[in-house]
Amino acid sequence: MSMRSAIAITAGALAVVTACSSSSKSGAPAGGGSSSSSGGQTSASPVASIASSGGVLTGPHGHTLYFNTVDTATKISCTGVCASEWPPLTGSAALGSGLDAGKFGTATRPDGGKQVTFDGHPLYEFSQDMAAGDKKGDGFADQGGTWHVASVSGAAPATGPSSAPPSSSSGGYNY
């Protein structure tokens, strides 16, 4: 096999692996995957475990959950590039102890999938939070609104930029 053929095969394999990877840190979409199949049949909705840590809602892997000031249960604006930076918490909620089930629900995303809501706000993780307890997206303002940590109390967040504003080369999301 020539060097050129070996390089072409390696590049092709890398392209396949890259195309099959997901934007979430776990290798699967936040919340666990798709809720429907192309055959018109709906598969079981994924379940997203939600807990509380220090008064902050956390997702399946202990990462901080956020909401955006422009999203509501009837209007989800964070799609496309935005949803890769802020992965939506999809499926239905499996709540940890002490959480009020009456504050949680689901909203329908523009693609037809279900997204977990808290106090009427769709919930997201932040792609730049690498460890449980990180809150790098809190207070980040973009062209679509301001992102805030989802607190268990549901109290209005304090305003102001986060101490470590994220850098994003995407500019404006799909708002």
N, C-alpha and C positions, 0 to 999 in steps of 0.2 A: 504494500500500500504506500502510495506517495505521501509526502508531508502535506501537500495541498489537500488530498482526500481526508487525511486524519484531522486537519483543521476544520474542514467543512463538516465532518461528522460531529466533532466536538461542539462547534457553533450551533448546529441544528439541535443537538441534545440540550444545550443550554437554553435555547429559545423555547423548547417544549417545557422544560422545568419552570422557566420564568413565567410563561403563559398560564401554567397551572397553579402558580402560587397565589396566595390570598393577601389582602392588605392588612389583615389582623395579625397580631403577634403570635397567636396560637396556631396559625395555619388554617383556620376556619373563620368564616365571617363571625363578627361579634354576635353572640347569642346562639350560634350553632348551625346556621345554614339556611337553605331555602325552604319556603313553606309550601311550594307547589311544584307540580311536575308539568311537563309540556303536554301530557295526554289529557288534560282537562280534569284530572283527578287531583284532589288536594291530599298531600301527605300530612302526617302528624306535624303540628307546629313545633318548632324547637323550643326548648325551655331554657330561659336565662336565669341563672341563680343570682339573686340580689341580696346583699347583706348591708350592714351598717358598720362603719369603722370610724370612731371618733366623731360621730354625728354626720358623717358623709356617706352617701350611698356608694356602694362598690359593686362592680360587675362580677362575672363568673370567675375571673382570675385575680380578684382583689383590686383591680384597677378602679380609680375614681370615675364616677359617672358625672356627666355634664348635661346641661340643656342650653339652648340658644334662645335669646329673647325674641327672635322673629318666628320661631316654629311654634305651632299649636297642634292640638290633637286633630284639627281639621285641615291644617296647612303645613306640610313638611317641605321646607325649601332646601335643606341640605342634601343634595344628590350629586352624582358625578364625582368630580375632583374633591368637592367638599366632603363627601361620604368616605373618600379614601383617607383623608386627613382626620376626620371625625367619624369613625365607624359607628353606625347605628346599632343599638342593642335590639336585636330582632327576636321575634317569637313571642312567647308569653312568659310572665314573671313567676319564678319560684322564690318566694320570700323567706328570708332568714327571720329568726326570732326578733320580736319587738317592732317589726315593721307593720304599718297599718295597711291592710289589703285594700281598703276603701280609697286610698290615694293612688293606686296603681291601675293601669288599664292598657289598652293597645290602640294604636292609630294605624291607618292604612297608608303605606308609603306610595309614592307615585308609581312605583313598579308593581304594586299590588301586594307586596309583602307586608307583614305586621311588624310594628315597632312598639316596644314597651314605653309607656308614658308614666310620669309621676306628676301629680297635681296638674294634669292636662298638658304637660311639656314632654315631647319625645326625648328619650335619653340616648346619650352617645358616650363612647370612650374617646380618648385623644391619642392619636398615634405616637406622639412624642413622650407620653407617660410610659416609661420603660419598666418601672417597678411599682409594686403595690404601695400606695401612699403618695405617689407623685401627683401633683396638682398643677402641672405646667401650663395648662390651658385656661386656668381660672382668670377671668377678667379680660381675656383676649378679645379684642374688637376687630372684626373684619367687615367686609362690605355688606354682610348679611345680618349683622347684629353683634351682640356681645355674648360670649360663652361664660357660663358660671357653673361652679361645682353644685351638684344637687345635694342639698342638705336634708337630713331626715326630718327636720322641723318644717321644711317647706317655706321657711322665712325668706323674705326678699334678700337677695345677696347684697353684700357691700359692693359699691362701685369702685372702679379704678383698675389700672392695668396690673397684671400679675407681676411678680418679682422677676420672672424669667420668661418674657414674652417669646412665644415660639416664632421661629423663622419659617416662612413659607414662600416658595418661589412661584406658587400658583396664582398669586395676586387675588383676583376675584373668583369666588366659587360660583356655582350655578344658582345664584339667587335671582 
